[in-house]
Structure formats: structure tokens, C-alpha cells
Amino acid sequence: MNFKDTTPEEVNKTMQESHLAFLSYKNFSGKKKAAFLRAIADEIEALGNELVQTAMRETNLPEARIINERGRTTGHCRMFADLVEEGSWVEARIDTALPDRMPAPKPDIRKMLVPIGPVVVFGAANFPLAYSTAGGDTASALAAGCTVVVKAHPAHAATSTLVASAIQKAMEKTGMPKGVFQHVYGAGFQAGQALVKHPLTKAVGFTGSFAGGKALFDLANQRPEPIPVFAEMSSINPVILLPETLAREAEATAGRLAASITLGVGQFCTNPGLIVAIEGEGLELFIRSLSAEIQKVLPGTMLHQGIADNYHAKLKHALAQKGVLMEGQASEEGGEAQGRPLVASAPAEEFIKNPALAEEVFGPFSLIIRCKNNDEFHRVITRLRGQLTTTVIANEEELLKHRNLLNMLTEKAGRLIMNGVPTGVEVCPAMMHGGPFPATTDSRFTAVGTDAIRRFARPVAYQNFTDALLPDELKANNPLGIWRLVNGKWENKID
């Protein structure tokens, strides 16, 4: 199947239609948007095995992974449907007037979140469903009341086209205006740049490389009207091993981390790419055990040749750095498009001096940093840049002795994990999937969970409006029955 790149002229037409649709869609009720989102989930499921087989063929991912990802995608749609149908996500705030207040009267002020406008979403290479055409960015933007234009990732354009067809069917079945969702292609940069630069685009969602995300961010900030780019980009997800627990659980910890490092051929944004520990018998046993576990893992075929080539190049670059020692690798080499698991180590003094050792190697690789003492250990932590996750392997007693460590890690990441692995992102309201730069371009927001909707909304206050002119969410009699903060007190009564 051949896919023709969308031209700048076609991008302009697409954005014009998206904006026109937004003018009506932004006012749709939560109930109507919920019906649309549930219809999207139903239509994706109705694609059946054709979608599964197409995604497998394009990405080299196994059937079980695609089926699981499809479930996550439809689950996201239904989760946001429940959210907008219930309605309190708009964060309605009502402060009624006090005309007799002295020395000056208090006006009636009411505030809520409203949709930001047409959103451009870039499909992700490593998640053909959950972070692509109908993934979390699209679902949350549609839930907020924004229209969406998706640029298909060229590595799985056929899969993206199938999902786009499901969304179009859902639009027809639920009476959505033309242009609420649109789908474009582009193997090069031209279409994507035109979408970001278009004056009617109001926000961008992106999951991918640091280079790609930063380029979009810079482009958006060069516009006459800068717009937000919510980009998830680069994270090495450090794992911190405290010595007492490591001495007792070196082999078990090595087993868990080996499975996490090699899961999905290491092609997850939460892959544990860095391990930090203090030298000692526990660390030596851990390294031997982790190396042995890695040697047992067979190389796996990566998503596409481009990702495999990048992994091999980045791996070669990392191993060429001063002080880096290869500790263990898969016993079989594998083909050109395959990722061979490998672990290496480096002394803390080299990590502290060399920023290249903190760069992400996207694939089944992890670098162990050997610290001579607590001073080096804390200097390494200080050198860490923003991350999606940091993990601490320790018991409660150890962590109580290292409260400053936890304070430091809170500054470095969006999610802290105790005695687990970073791979596996639960879709729930409490999830934070984001972090300080360069993990993302805006650490205030999550890309997973119900709070993801807040990326595509902005607050608007209405002062001294009559009830008839207010949105339903702010009316005096609360016709939607949603929870609101009224004069400092939460209530959901219908007066």
C-alpha cells in the first residue's frame, strides 16, 4: 500500500476544516462526546483480526502485545468517556457576589476549563495503537472538546489508516461534524512542520525521540503565536540500588531488572537504562547475576530497521566512552534489524565528567554506574537530568536514613518507584507519565491517566454573567449535578 505525503496546501485545507468543526464541537455536551468516544472503541474492536495482523506485519510486534495494546487503546477511550460524561473534570469554581461587602463590593466570578482548539497529534513509532491514531493524546483531546488532526507514523501507516477509518465510522454513527478528526501522512518532515506552523493549530501531542520532540517544540515557539507542545522524549529511568538491600537481594534484583531491560526488545520509554550503586560484594554479585541473565536472552526483532540502526549506533557510541566496560551480552548476535541485549558498567567519576554516558540508548541496554562511596553516589544523582521515572531498591529502614535521596529524586522524575521496575504504566487517575526536561517539554502534565485531558484545556472566568448566559457547568441550579467548588465548599446538589 502506497501512502502519498500530504502537501502544505492539503494541510491548510485540513486545518481549516478542523477549526470549523471545533467551533461547534467545543460546545457538545459531555454525554455526546462520551457517546463518540465509546463508539470509537467499539469500531476499533470491530476491525478484528485485520487490525492485529496489519500491526504485527508493520511493527514486528507479537500478537499478544498488539491485542493488549488494542485493549489499552479502547480502554483509554472509554475511560475518557466516563470522565466527560460525569463532568467534574472542568474544575468548576463559583464565587458568588457580595454586593454589600466593604470597602468594595465583590463581583460574581465563575471559572471552568474549556477546550484549547485544534490539536495535532504525531503517531509514535513504538506504540502503533496506544500512543498513535486513537491513543491517549487523541482520546484526551477529543474528550476535552478539541478537534484532532493525526499525522500517521510512516512505520505503521496502514495500521494508522485502519484505526482512522474506525474513528470516521464512529463520527458518522454519532453525528459528529466533518473535521472533528482527520488523518494525514508524511514520510518526511514537510507535512509535520506545516501542521505545527499552521496558525489554526493550538497544541501538539508527540511521543518519540528527543531530537524530534525538541524540533517540534522549537518550531512551535518560533511561531508568531507560540503554542504548547506536549512532547514525551527521552528518559533513562535510573534505578538506585541501596547497599543493604542489594547485599541481601542481589540475584533476585538482577532477575527482575534483566526482564525489564529486555521487555519488548527494550523499546519502551520507561526502559531502565541506568543503574546506580555503591561498590561492594553486593554490587559484584548483582553484576555477575545480571550479566548471566542477559546472556540467556535471545536478540529480538526491533520495530523497524531505523530503530535498529539507531540502537546499534548509540550502543557503539556508549561503549566507546572512556571507562565503559562491557559486562554481559546475549550469546547470539542476531540479524541487522535485531536488538542484542547488553549491559555495561562505568565508574562514577567518568559519568560525572561525561554527559554522553547519560544519553538514552533506545533498546535492550543498561549502564551500571559504580560509585566508590556515598559522596560519589550523591554526585551521580545530582548529575541526573529529568526523567519519566526513578526506581529505588531498598527497604523502609534504609530509605528513612536517606530521606534527602528521596527529596533529590522527586526533583528529577515524574514517578518514583519503590522495589519494582519502571516498565509497565498503569492507566489510572493517579498515574503520572511525564517528568522534567528532557523527559518531556512540560513536567506539569501527564500523558497517561484522566489528568491527561488538562493538557488540552484552559481556564476561563465569567464575571457578572446572568445564569441564562453561563455554561451549564456554572449555572446556579447545577443542571448537570457535578461536583463544584462553591464559595470554598464542595457541593453537587441541584438547588
C-alpha positions in Angstrom: 0.0 0.0 0.0 1.4 3.4 -1.0 0.8 6.5 1.1 1.2 9.9 -0.5 2.6 12.7 1.6 0.1 15.4 2.5 1.0 18.6 0.8 1.2 22.1 2.5 -2.0 23.0 0.5 -3.8 19.9 1.8 -2.6 20.7 5.4 -4.1 24.1 5.1 -7.5 22.7 4.0 -7.3 20.1 6.8 -6.7 22.7 9.4 -9.4 25.0 8.1 -11.9 22.1 8.4 -10.6 21.2 11.8 -11.1 24.8 13.0 -14.6 25.0 11.5 -15.6 21.7 13.3 -14.1 23.0 16.6 -16.5 25.9 16.6 -19.4 23.6 17.1 -17.8 20.5 18.7 -16.4 22.6 21.6 -19.9 23.2 22.8 -21.0 19.5 22.7 -22.2 18.0 26.0 -20.2 15.6 27.9 -22.8 12.9 27.2 -22.5 13.4 23.4 -18.7 13.4 23.5 -18.8 10.3 25.6 -21.0 8.5 23.1 -18.5 9.4 20.4 -15.5 8.1 22.4 -17.3 4.8 23.2 -18.2 4.4 19.5 -14.5 4.8 18.6 -13.7 2.0 21.0 -16.4 -0.2 19.5 -15.3 0.4 15.9 -11.7 -0.3 16.7 -12.7 -3.6 18.2 -14.9 -4.3 15.2 -11.8 -4.2 13.0 -11.0 -7.6 14.5 -8.1 -9.6 13.3 -7.3 -7.4 10.3 -6.0 -4.7 12.7 -4.0 -7.2 14.7 -2.3 -8.8 11.6 -1.6 -5.4 10.0 0.0 -4.0 13.1 2.1 -7.2 13.5 3.3 -7.0 9.9 4.3 -3.4 10.1 6.0 -3.4 13.6 7.3 -6.9 14.2 5.4 -6.9 17.5 3.9 -10.2 18.6 0.2 -10.9 18.5 -0.3 -10.8 22.3 1.4 -7.4 22.5 -0.9 -6.0 19.8 -4.0 -7.4 21.4 -3.0 -6.0 24.7 -2.3 -2.6 23.2 -5.6 -2.6 21.4 -7.3 -3.2 24.7 -5.4 -0.3 26.3 -6.4 2.0 23.4 -10.1 1.2 23.7 -9.9 1.3 27.5 -8.4 4.8 27.2 -11.4 5.9 25.0 -13.9 4.5 27.5 -12.1 5.9 30.5 -12.3 9.5 29.0 -15.9 8.8 28.0 -16.8 8.1 31.7 -14.8 11.2 32.7 -16.5 13.7 30.4 -20.0 12.2 31.0 -19.6 12.7 34.8 -18.4 16.3 34.1 -16.4 17.4 37.1 -13.1 17.4 35.2 -13.9 21.0 34.1 -13.0 22.1 37.7 -15.9 24.5 38.1 -15.3 27.2 40.6 -18.0 29.6 41.7 -17.6 32.6 43.9 -21.0 34.4 44.2 -21.3 38.2 44.5 -21.2 40.1 47.8 -22.7 43.5 46.8 -22.7 44.8 50.3 -19.0 44.0 51.1 -16.9 46.8 52.4 -14.9 48.7 51.3 -15.7 47.4 47.8 -18.4 45.0 46.5 -17.3 41.5 45.5 -18.4 40.6 41.9 -19.8 37.2 40.9 -17.0 35.2 39.3 -17.2 31.7 37.9 -14.4 29.7 36.3 -14.1 26.4 34.4 -11.8 24.6 31.9 -12.6 25.0 28.2 -11.1 23.2 25.1 -8.0 24.9 23.7 -8.6 24.4 20.0 -7.5 22.1 17.1 -4.8 19.7 18.3 -2.1 18.0 16.1 -1.0 14.5 17.3 2.0 12.7 16.0 1.8 8.9 16.0 4.5 7.1 18.0 6.9 4.6 16.5 6.9 2.2 19.4 3.1 2.1 20.1 1.2 1.6 16.9 -2.1 1.8 18.8 -1.9 3.1 22.4 0.2 6.2 21.5 -0.9 6.7 17.9 -4.0 7.4 15.9 -6.7 6.8 18.6 -4.2 6.7 21.5 -4.1 8.7 24.7 -3.3 12.1 23.1 -6.2 11.8 20.6 -8.7 10.4 23.2 -7.9 13.1 25.8 -8.0 15.9 23.2 -11.4 14.8 21.9 -12.7 14.4 25.4 -11.7 18.0 26.2 -13.7 19.2 23.2 -10.8 19.7 20.8 -10.7 18.6 17.2 -7.8 16.4 16.3 -5.5 16.0 13.2 -3.3 12.9 13.4 -0.1 12.6 11.4 0.4 8.9 10.9 3.8 7.4 11.7 5.3 6.2 8.5 6.5 3.0 10.1 2.9 1.8 10.6 0.8 3.9 8.2 -1.5 1.0 7.2 -2.3 0.4 10.9 -3.0 4.1 11.4 -5.2 4.2 8.3 -7.4 1.3 9.7 -7.8 3.0 13.0 -8.6 6.3 11.3 -11.3 4.5 9.4 -12.8 3.3 12.6 -12.9 6.8 14.0 -14.6 8.1 10.8 -17.3 5.4 11.2 -17.8 6.5 14.9 -18.1 10.1 13.7 -20.9 9.1 11.3 -22.7 6.9 13.8 -22.8 9.6 16.5 -23.4 12.6 14.3 -20.1 14.4 14.7 -19.3 17.3 12.4 -17.0 16.8 9.5 -13.5 17.7 10.5 -13.6 16.6 14.2 -11.0 14.0 13.4 -8.7 14.0 10.3 -5.7 11.9 9.2 -2.7 12.9 7.2 0.6 11.3 6.0 4.2 12.3 5.7 7.3 10.2 5.4 9.5 13.4 5.6 9.3 16.5 7.7 7.3 18.8 5.4 3.8 17.8 6.5 4.6 17.7 10.2 6.3 21.2 10.0 3.3 22.6 8.1 0.9 21.3 10.7 2.8 22.8 13.7 3.3 26.1 11.9 -0.3 26.5 10.8 -1.9 29.4 12.6 -5.1 27.4 13.4 -3.2 24.7 15.3 -3.4 25.3 19.1 -1.5 22.5 20.6 0.7 19.5 19.7 1.0 16.0 21.2 4.2 14.0 20.5 5.8 10.8 21.7 9.3 9.9 20.3 12.9 10.9 20.2 14.5 13.9 21.9 15.6 15.2 18.5 12.1 15.0 17.1 10.3 16.4 20.1 12.7 19.3 20.6 12.5 20.2 16.9 8.7 20.5 17.2 9.0 22.4 20.4 11.4 24.9 18.9 9.2 25.3 15.8 6.1 25.9 17.9 7.9 28.6 19.8 9.1 30.4 16.7 5.5 31.0 15.5 4.1 34.5 15.8 1.7 32.9 18.3 3.6 30.2 20.2 1.7 27.1 21.1 2.3 24.3 23.7 4.0 21.1 22.6 3.4 18.2 24.9 6.3 16.0 23.9 7.5 12.9 25.7 11.0 12.5 24.5 14.0 11.0 26.4 14.4 9.1 29.7 17.0 6.6 31.0 14.8 5.9 34.1 17.6 5.4 36.7 17.4 2.5 39.2 19.0 3.3 42.5 20.3 0.3 44.5 20.9 0.9 48.2 23.6 -1.3 49.7 21.9 -3.1 52.5 19.0 -4.4 50.4 21.4 -5.1 47.4 23.6 -7.3 49.7 20.6 -9.4 50.6 18.7 -9.5 47.2 21.4 -9.1 44.5 20.3 -12.1 42.5 16.6 -11.5 42.7 17.0 -7.8 41.8 19.2 -8.8 38.8 16.5 -11.1 37.6 13.7 -8.5 37.8 15.8 -5.9 36.1 17.0 -8.2 33.3 13.4 -8.9 32.4 12.6 -5.2 32.5 15.6 -4.2 30.4 14.8 -6.7 27.7 11.0 -6.4 27.7 9.8 -5.7 24.2 13.4 -5.6 23.0 13.9 -2.6 25.3 11.6 -0.4 23.2 9.7 1.3 26.0 10.1 4.9 27.1 10.4 3.6 30.7 13.2 1.1 30.0 15.7 1.1 32.9 18.8 2.4 31.1 20.9 3.3 34.1 21.6 1.6 37.3 23.5 3.3 40.2 25.1 1.6 43.2 28.0 1.7 45.6 30.8 -0.7 45.2 30.9 -3.8 47.4 30.2 -7.5 47.4 26.5 -6.9 46.8 27.2 -5.0 43.6 29.7 -7.5 42.3 27.2 -10.3 42.8 24.5 -8.2 41.2 26.6 -7.5 38.1 27.5 -11.2 37.7 23.9 -12.2 38.1 22.6 -9.5 35.7 25.2 -10.4 33.1 24.2 -14.1 33.3 20.6 -13.3 32.9 21.2 -11.0 29.9 23.3 -13.8 28.2 20.2 -16.0 28.3 18.1 -13.6 26.3 17.7 -14.1 22.6 18.0 -11.0 20.4 14.6 -9.7 19.2 13.5 -8.0 16.0 13.0 -4.3 16.6 10.1 -2.2 15.4 11.8 -1.3 12.2 15.2 -1.0 10.6 15.6 2.7 11.5 15.2 2.0 15.2 17.6 -1.0 15.0 20.2 1.1 13.2 19.8 3.9 15.8 20.2 1.3 18.7 23.4 -0.1 17.1 24.9 3.4 16.6 24.0 4.6 20.1 25.3 1.4 21.6 28.6 1.7 19.8 28.9 5.3 20.9 28.2 4.4 24.6 30.7 1.5 24.6 33.4 3.7 23.1 33.3 6.2 26.0 36.2 6.3 28.4 35.9 3.8 31.3 32.9 1.9 29.9 33.3 -1.9 30.3 31.0 -4.4 28.6 29.8 -6.8 31.4 27.4 -9.2 29.5 25.5 -9.6 26.3 23.2 -12.0 24.7 25.1 -15.1 23.5 23.6 -14.8 20.0 24.3 -11.8 17.7 21.0 -11.6 15.8 20.4 -10.0 12.4 20.6 -6.4 11.2 17.1 -5.4 12.4 17.5 -7.2 15.8 18.5 -5.7 19.1 21.1 -7.7 21.0 20.7 -7.2 24.8 23.8 -5.8 26.6 24.8 -4.4 30.0 27.9 -2.4 30.7 29.5 -0.5 33.6 31.4 2.7 34.2 33.0 4.4 37.2 31.1 7.2 38.7 33.9 9.7 38.1 33.5 9.2 34.3 29.7 9.5 34.5 30.1 12.8 36.4 32.5 14.2 33.8 30.9 12.8 30.6 27.4 13.8 29.6 27.4 11.2 26.8 27.0 8.5 29.5 23.6 9.9 30.4 22.2 9.7 26.9 19.4 7.4 26.1 20.2 4.2 24.2 16.8 3.2 23.0 16.8 -0.6 23.1 17.8 -3.5 25.5 20.7 -1.8 27.1 21.6 -0.6 30.6 24.7 1.1 32.1 25.7 0.3 35.6 27.4 3.2 37.5 29.9 2.1 40.1 30.3 4.6 43.0 33.2 4.4 45.4 31.4 5.9 48.3 28.3 7.9 49.4 29.8 11.2 48.1 30.2 9.9 44.6 26.7 8.3 44.9 25.1 11.6 45.6 27.1 13.4 43.0 25.8 11.0 40.4 22.2 11.5 41.5 22.8 15.3 41.3 24.0 15.0 37.7 20.9 13.2 36.5 18.7 15.1 34.2 14.8 15.0 34.1 13.3 11.5 33.9 9.9 9.9 33.5 10.7 7.5 36.4 13.3 6.8 39.0 13.3 3.5 41.0 14.8 2.8 44.4 15.5 -0.7 45.5 15.7 -0.5 49.3 13.8 -1.3 52.5 11.9 1.2 54.6 14.6 1.5 57.2 17.2 2.3 54.6 15.0 4.9 53.0 14.3 6.6 56.3 18.1 7.0 56.6 18.2 8.5 53.1 15.3 11.0 53.1 17.5 13.5 51.3 17.9 11.0 48.5 14.1 10.8 48.0 13.9 14.6 48.0 16.6 14.7 45.3 14.8 12.1 43.2 11.5 14.0 43.5 13.2 16.8 41.7 14.4 14.5 38.9 11.3 12.5 37.9 7.5 12.3 37.5 7.1 8.9 39.0 9.1 7.3 41.9 9.0 3.5 42.3 10.0 1.5 45.3 11.2 -2.1 44.9 9.7 -2.6 41.4 10.6 -1.9 37.8 9.7 1.1 35.7 8.3 -0.7 32.7 4.5 -1.1 32.8 2.5 2.1 33.0 -0.9 1.6 34.7 -3.7 3.6 33.2 -5.4 5.2 36.2 -6.2 8.6 37.6 -3.2 8.6 39.9 -0.6 7.8 37.2 1.9 10.5 36.3 3.6 9.8 33.0 5.8 12.8 32.5 8.8 14.5 34.0 11.2 17.4 34.0 13.1 18.2 30.7 14.3 16.4 28.7 11.9 13.6 29.6 9.1 15.9 28.5 8.6 19.5 27.4 6.2 20.3 30.3 6.6 18.4 33.6 3.3 19.7 34.9 1.3 17.3 32.8 0.8 13.6 32.4 0.3 11.7 29.1 -1.4 8.8 30.8 -4.5 8.8 33.1 -7.5 11.0 33.3 -5.4 14.1 34.1 -4.1 14.0 30.5 -7.2 15.9 29.5 -5.8 19.0 31.2 -3.2 19.4 28.5 -5.8 20.4 26.0 -7.9 22.8 28.1 -7.5 26.3 29.5 -9.3 28.1 32.3 -11.9 30.9 31.5 -13.6 33.1 34.1 -17.0 34.6 33.7 -17.7 37.7 35.7 -21.2 39.1 36.4 -22.9 36.9 33.9 -26.6 36.1 34.1 -27.5 32.5 34.7 -29.0 32.1 31.3 -25.8 33.1 29.6 -23.5 30.8 31.6 -22.3 27.3 30.6 -24.4 24.6 32.2 -21.4 23.6 34.4 -21.6 27.1 36.1 -25.3 27.7 36.3 -26.8 28.3 39.7 -29.1 25.3 39.8 -26.3 22.8 38.7 -28.4 21.1 36.0 -25.5 18.5 35.4 -25.3 17.6 39.1 -21.5 17.7 39.0 -19.2 18.5 41.9 -18.2 22.2 42.1 -16.3 24.4 44.5 -18.9 27.0 45.5 -17.8 29.7 47.8 -15.0 27.5 49.1 -17.2 24.4 49.7 -17.6 21.3 47.5 -21.2 20.6 46.5 -23.1 18.7 43.8 -26.6 19.5 44.8 -29.3 20.7 42.4 -30.7 23.6 44.3 
